[in-house]
Amino acid sequence: MIWVKLNIKQFKMRSEDRKLTPRDISRKSKKLEKSLRQLEGLNKGTKKYHRKMFKAEKTLDQLQTGKSGIRPNKPAFNMSSYKLPHMKNPIKQVVGSAGDKVLIDNDSITAVDAWKDFKSSYTNRKFRGNDERLGPITPKQNLAEYNREKNEFYYDTNAKKLKLIPTDDAEIQDQRFLDTLDSFQLPPKN
């Protein structure tokens, strides 16, 4: 085995912190007071609270050391009680029927169940509108009615149930709202 010594010049990743001027100290003191006032009305577990708290700690540290910059010992946002929206639901990795890996989260699983329940509420009916007085209904008629009405609903991940898609006064669905939905929140194609 041959070892080759490389002549690599090491350099600092950041420059030295500069000393704060009296004007900087005055400005940062006002900034600290403002950050502390803003913290008073915020909930402790939120990302905004952490951001403002970090800002206040950083400013206080700068005032105490008399130098600009961020000390490397400041922790990143790592509060166990706070989760970003994409982290709220645990994601399961399963192997699909074709052998490929498929990611599934709890919302999509409960959405599939909700859509199945919705469909069965139509297909299991024996009478029109589930009312004996309206007469019997065939499975084919049930399925046709389900296919007509399913496009009026979406799965709400917060309420964990199907809801009507918002419409305007002319009963036209809100396209901007539909664009914000994930595919599993919309009715299945079949």
C-alpha positions in Angstrom: 0.0 0.0 0.0 1.4 3.4 -1.0 0.6 6.4 1.1 0.7 9.8 -0.6 1.0 12.9 1.5 -1.2 15.6 0.1 -0.3 19.2 0.7 -3.7 20.6 1.6 -4.0 24.1 3.0 -6.3 24.3 5.9 -8.4 27.4 6.3 -11.1 28.7 8.7 -14.7 28.3 7.7 -15.6 31.7 9.1 -13.9 35.0 9.8 -13.3 36.3 13.3 -16.2 38.0 15.0 -15.8 41.8 15.0 -16.0 43.9 18.1 -19.3 45.8 18.6 -19.2 49.5 18.5 -21.2 51.6 21.0 -23.7 52.2 18.2 -24.0 48.4 17.6 -24.5 47.8 21.4 -27.3 50.4 21.5 -29.0 48.9 18.5 -28.7 45.4 19.7 -30.1 46.4 23.2 -33.2 47.7 21.5 -33.4 44.6 19.3 -33.2 42.4 22.5 -36.0 44.3 24.2 -38.2 44.0 21.0 -37.5 40.2 20.8 -38.4 39.7 24.5 -41.7 41.6 24.0 -42.6 39.5 21.0 -41.9 36.3 23.0 -44.5 37.2 25.6 -47.5 36.4 23.5 -46.2 33.2 21.8 -46.8 29.6 22.7 -43.7 27.8 23.9 -43.9 24.7 21.7 -44.1 26.6 18.3 -41.4 27.1 15.7 -42.0 30.9 15.9 -41.3 30.9 19.6 -38.1 29.0 19.1 -37.0 31.3 16.3 -37.6 34.4 18.5 -36.0 32.8 21.5 -32.9 31.9 19.5 -32.8 35.5 18.2 -33.0 36.9 21.8 -30.3 34.5 23.1 -28.0 35.3 20.2 -28.4 39.0 20.7 -27.9 38.7 24.5 -24.7 36.6 23.8 -23.4 39.3 21.5 -24.1 42.0 24.1 -22.3 40.0 26.8 -19.2 39.1 24.7 -19.1 42.4 22.8 -18.6 40.6 19.5 -20.8 39.9 16.5 -21.6 36.5 15.2 -23.2 33.3 16.5 -21.4 31.2 19.0 -21.0 27.6 17.8 -22.5 26.1 21.0 -26.0 27.3 20.2 -28.3 24.4 19.5 -30.4 24.1 16.4 -34.2 23.9 16.7 -34.7 20.5 18.3 -37.7 20.5 20.4 -39.3 17.1 20.8 -42.8 18.5 21.2 -42.7 20.4 17.9 -42.9 18.6 14.6 -42.9 20.2 11.1 -46.1 19.5 9.1 -44.5 16.8 7.0 -43.2 15.1 10.2 -46.5 14.9 12.1 -47.5 11.5 10.7 -45.1 8.6 11.0 -44.3 7.2 7.6 -44.2 3.4 7.1 -42.1 1.9 4.4 -43.6 -1.3 3.0 -42.8 -3.4 0.0 -45.4 -3.1 -2.8 -46.8 -5.9 -4.9 -44.1 -5.3 -7.6 -41.3 -5.5 -5.0 -40.7 -1.8 -4.9 -40.6 0.2 -1.7 -43.7 2.3 -1.0 -44.0 5.0 1.6 -47.3 5.1 3.5 -48.3 7.6 6.2 -51.2 7.2 8.7 -53.3 9.9 6.9 -53.3 8.0 3.6 -54.2 4.8 5.4 -57.1 6.4 7.2 -58.2 8.1 4.0 -58.3 4.8 2.2 -60.5 3.4 5.0 -62.8 6.4 5.0 -63.3 6.1 1.2 -64.0 2.4 1.6 -66.6 3.1 4.3 -68.1 5.8 2.1 -68.4 3.4 -0.8 -69.9 0.6 1.3 -72.5 3.0 2.7 -73.7 3.3 -0.9 -73.2 -0.2 -2.2 -74.7 -2.0 0.9 -78.1 -0.2 0.6 -81.1 -2.3 -0.1 -83.5 0.7 -0.6 -83.3 4.0 -2.3 -81.9 6.6 0.2 -81.9 3.7 2.8 -85.7 4.3 3.2 -88.0 1.3 2.6 -90.8 3.6 1.4 -88.8 4.7 -1.6 -88.5 1.2 -2.9 -85.7 -1.3 -3.6 -82.4 -0.4 -5.3 -80.1 -2.6 -7.4 -76.3 -2.8 -6.7 -75.7 -1.3 -10.2 -77.8 1.7 -9.3 -76.0 2.0 -5.9 -72.6 2.0 -7.7 -73.8 4.6 -10.3 -75.0 6.9 -7.5 -71.7 6.5 -5.6 -69.7 7.3 -8.7 -71.8 10.4 -9.3 -71.5 11.8 -5.8 -68.0 10.8 -4.7 -66.4 13.7 -6.6 -68.2 16.1 -4.2 -66.1 15.0 -1.2 -62.5 15.1 0.0 -60.8 13.5 3.0 -60.0 16.1 5.7 -56.7 15.1 7.5 -57.4 17.3 10.5 -61.0 16.1 11.1 -60.2 12.5 10.0 -63.3 12.3 7.9 -64.8 13.0 4.5 -66.2 16.5 3.9 -67.8 18.3 1.1 -65.4 20.2 -1.2 -66.0 24.0 -0.8 -68.0 25.6 -3.7 -68.9 29.1 -4.7 -72.5 30.4 -5.0 -72.8 28.8 -8.4 -71.9 25.4 -6.9 -68.6 25.3 -8.7 -65.8 23.6 -6.8 -62.9 25.8 -5.5 -60.0 24.9 -7.8 -57.4 26.6 -5.6 -58.6 24.5 -2.7 -58.4 21.3 -4.7 -54.9 22.1 -5.8 -53.7 22.1 -2.2 -55.0 18.5 -1.5 -52.9 15.4 -1.7 -53.9 12.6 -4.1 -55.1 10.4 -1.3 -57.5 13.1 -0.1 -59.4 13.0 -3.4 -61.9 10.2 -4.3 -60.4 7.0 -5.8 -60.7 6.6 -9.6 -62.5 3.2 -9.5 
